[in-house]
Amino acid sequence: MDALSAAAFGVVLAATAGLRAFLPVFSASLFAWMTDLPLPDNLAWLERAQTVLIFGVATLLEILGDKIPIVDHALDGIQVLTKPVLAALAATPFIYQLAPEQSVAIGILLGAPLALGVHSAKATARLGSTATTAGVGNPLLSIAEDVAAVAAIVVGFLAPLLALLLMAVTIFFIVRLALRVRRRRRAAGSARS
């Protein structure tokens, strides 16, 4: 993977952290473990088998927990803090291929806001689903998020620049959906007043 493709893949991983916090870090760790991806010294632990296992288990627990309506809201609340950090962690090894000296700073400045933006839009859509379906639609929405996250990572690995373009389009539609849900909630609140 050339440096530009690696950086694009890092950005895709960061945005994907907005949907699933641990999946992108698990993917980055798995990629580092399976390949000869050069890592900064402070991230050499990412390529250890134990790290891959820990992030794999965390990914599985997050995916399963997100299917339970009460747990999904608790995860969304906690992950407001963790997703930006995990996004930066997932992106940094790949951005390192393009800009070694600034990789951590770029990972934090780019990855964290991307993940937080995607997470905010997703959480807003999830609240709308809870309000309109009494939580019954949340597991289906969660499965759609799983599929989108895995697809983004697979496409990001195979065609990073295409994945970056698709990610931008997806983020646009997620934000649009979140704004629509917000407008409906405000309109419903105004109608009750």
C-alpha positions, 0 to 999 in steps of 0.5 A: 500500500503506497503512502497516499492510499495508507493515509486514505485508509487511515481516514476511512478507519477514523470515520468508521470509528464513529459507527463502531469504536473498536472495529477500526482499531481491531482492523488496524491492529490486525493489519499491522500484525499480518503485514510489515506495516511500519509503525511509530515506536510508540505504537509498536504494541499494535502489532502484537497478537495479544493486542489483536485478541483484546481489540477483537473481543472488544469489537465483538462485545460492542457489536453484541451490546449495541443490539440491546436497546438500553445498552446501545444508549449507554454505549453511545453516551460513553463512546462520545469520549472513547470514539475520538481517541480510538479513531486517532489510534486507528488512523495514526499508523496509516497516516504515519506512512505519509507524514511520520513526523506529524502522524499523531497530530494529524490522527488526532486533529483529523480522526477525532472530529471525524469519528465524533461527527459520525457518532453524533449523527448516528446517535441522533438517528438512533434517538429518532429510531427510539422515539418513533419505534419505541426502540424496536428499530434500534437493533435493525439500525445497529445491524445496518451500522455493522454492515456499513462499518465492515463494508467501509473497512473492506473497501478502504483496504481494497480501494482506499481512495474510492472508500474515502469518496464513498465515506464522504457521500455516506457522511453527507447522508448520515448528517442529512438524516440526523438533521431531518430527525432533529427538525421533526423532534423540534416540530413535534415539541413546538406542536405540543407547546 
